[in-house]
Amino acid sequence: MRALVVVGLLAVLALVFVVVAMVKDTQGKVGTAAGCPDGWPLADVTLREPKDVKINVYNATEEPGLAGSVADDFRNRKFQVKKEGNAPKGVEEVALLRFGPKGVGSAHLLRAYFLNNAERQYDPKRKDDTVDVVLGNGFQQLATTTEVNQSLGDLGSPVAPPGSCPMPVDDK
């Protein structure tokens, strides 16, 4: 009987300890906008639909007209292509995605169109939500719809880049 009282008392003490720890948790807001250090940008980590993604398409290869044909391919997939043109040569990767805090979710979606083979270049000072897609020498074609969906599953959810915090989600 005495052992049962001791076990019961230990269970109550453990429960009180857990409740106090949760109430006094100083890290509860870490990784959210409320816990963001001063001066850190808020990253929009919302995974966008193609129709809501703004892109610029640039060709950094020797292949003439590549930016135009890939821009058309993106338009056919409902992306908003703002600019297209040439970039300085020398991008060896499949592609380079350049974006700022407002373009994090959009860049995440675009990674899937390159089967996660695009390099990312995050600029915390960039103010717009447009993503620059710079096509490199390793580019062959955009992924199919099925490949994009599989790649998105592999990539998981968008994450705020180092030095930024996730933007609060609008509850509409």
N, C-alpha and C positions, 0 to 999 in steps of 0.2 A: 504494500500500500504506500509506504514511504517513497519507494522508487517512482511510483506513478505521480506522486505530488511533485517530486523533483523534476521529472520529465515535463510535466505540465508547466511548471514555473519556468523552466528553460525555454519552452516553446513560446510562452508569453514574452519573455525577455528578448528572444530573437525577433519576434514580430515587432516589438517596440523599437528595437535597434534598426530594423529595415525601414520602418515608417519614418523615424527621425533622419536616417541617412537620405532617404528620398526627398524629404522636405527641405533639408539643408544642402542639397546637391548644388554645388557651385558650377558644375560643368553641364548643367541641364540645357543651357542655351548654346553650347559650343557647336559649331557647324551650322548655325542658323543666323539669319540676319540680326536677330536680337543680341547674339553673342559675338557679333563681328567686331574686330578691333577697328578703332578709328582710322579712317583713310583707306580701308580696304574696299575695293569695288564689289558691288553686288552682282553676281553672275546669274543670268537668266538660264536656268537649267531645265526649262520646259522643253520637252521633245515636241517639235513643231511638225505640222503637216506640210508636205511640199509646197502647197499653195501659199503658205505663210512664210516661206523662206526666201530671202533676197540674196542673190549672189552676183558676183562679177566673175567672169571666166577669162582667164589669161593663158596664153600659149607660151611656154618656156622651152619649146622644142624647135627643131629645124623644119618640122612638117608644116607647110603653109596651110592656112585656113582651119587649123585644128580647133582653135577657140570658137569659131563660128559654128562648126558642125556639132561640137559638144554643147555649146550654148543652146542650139536648136533641140538637141536631145533632152536637155534639162527643161526647156520650155514645153516640150511634148509630155514631160512628166509633171507639169503644172508648177514648176519653180518660177519665181519672178527674177528673170535675168535683167540686171540693170545695165551692165557694161560688158563688153567683150573686146579683146585685143591681144597684143603681144606683150610679153614680159621679158626681162633680160634672160638670156639663155643660161643654162647651167643647173637646172633642177633635174637631178638624176632619178629621184623617186618617182612613184606613180603620179603623185600630186602633192601639193602643199596647200593646206587650208589655213588662211590667215583670218583672225577674228578677234573681237573684243568681248567684254563681259556680256553685252546684250546678244551676242551671237553664239554663245556656248551650246545651247540646245540645238540650234540650226547646224552648227559644225558637227555635232554628234550624229545627226541624221545623215549629213553628207559623208561622213566616214563610212557609213554602210554602203554607199554607192561606189566606194572604192575598196570594199571588202576589208576595211580597217588597214589598208596599205598606204593611206595618205598621212604624210607628216603634218603635225599641227604646230601652228605658230600663234600663240596667244599674246595679245598686246593689251595689258590692263588699262592703258590710256585711251584706247580706241573707243569712240563714243557711239558709233552707229551699230545697227543690228545686221549689217550686211557681211557676208562671208566671201572672201576672195578665194576662188578656186584656181590655183596655178598648176596647169598640166605639165608634167615632167616627162622625161624620156622613157620612163617605165610604163607610161599610160598606154593601154590598149583599147579598153572600152569600159563604159559604165556597167555596173552589175544589173542583172535582170531583177524584176520585181520579187521573185522567189528568193534570189540570192540576197537582196536587200533585207527582206524580212528575216531570213536566217541570220544575217550579220547583225541586225539590230538585237535579236535574241542573244547572240553571243556577247555583244557590247554591253548589254544591261542599260541602266538608266544613266542619263548625263550627270556628270559630277562637276562641281565648281573647281576650277583650276587652282593650284597653289597660290596663296596670296589674295584669294577672293573668298566670298561667302555666298551661299545660295540665296537668291532673291526670294522674298516671301511669296507664297502661292496665293493667287487671288481666289477667294472662295466666292464664286458667282452663283 
